[in-house]
Structures are given as C-alpha cells and as structure tokens.
Amino acid sequence: MTDSTDDYHFAEDYSLAPLIDDCNLLGSLLDDCLKSEVGTELFNKVERIRSLAQCAAQLQSKHDQGASRMLSQRMADELMNMSLDEAMPLTRALGHYLGLTSIAELHHRCGSTADWR
C-alpha cells in the first residue's frame, strides 16, 4: 500500500527564488517608470509607505504585535496627512505593484502546475 501523501504536491518542493527574482525585476521596472512619470519626491513617498507596510507585515508574522502596530500607525498617519493629489498617484502605484506581483505569482503557479503534471 502506498502512502496517501504520494498524490499530493508540497510547497517545499519548489524554490521561491525565481518568483522573488521576477517580483524584484517587475518592481524595479515599475520604480523606473514612477521616477520618470511622477518624480522622485512622490516616488520616495511610495517607497516609504511600501517599506513601512512590508516591515509591519514581517513583524506581525514574527509575533511582534507592538512594533507592527507602531509601524502601521505611522503609515496610516502619513497617508492621512497627504493631499488627495498626492494620494491618488501613490494609491495607483501601489496597486500596480500588487498587480505585477500577482501576475508573477500566477505565472509561476501555472508553470509549477505544468511541471507537476
């Protein structure tokens, strides 16, 4: 009799390095576009908000709730103090970044599924 887990596909079987590389490449391309389209001042705000969000999420996953809340509050304060003219392109930029990472993830998931079959 075979083990019932033989039929399952485990996440540990796949390296995330290609996905991370693609996300970094797409993020870099978007960064270049943002710098040329909206300028370095707004680009720096996008980077600051993105960094605060990433750090807060990492701290949350490491069960450091206090530090995560502090960074989340700092990010919220910064967003609330922006004018609508600043907030709209920032929101669009973050949305584009998330969209690109989702496309990269879908691409790698489809490739992994094809390899598995």
Secondary structure, 3 states (H helix, E strand, C coil): CCCHHHHCCCHHHCCCHHHHHHHHHHHHHHHHHHHHHHCHHHHHHHHHHHHHHHHHHHHHHCCCHHHHHHHHHHHHHHHHCCCHHHHHHHHHHHHHHHHHHHHHHHHHHHHHHHHHC
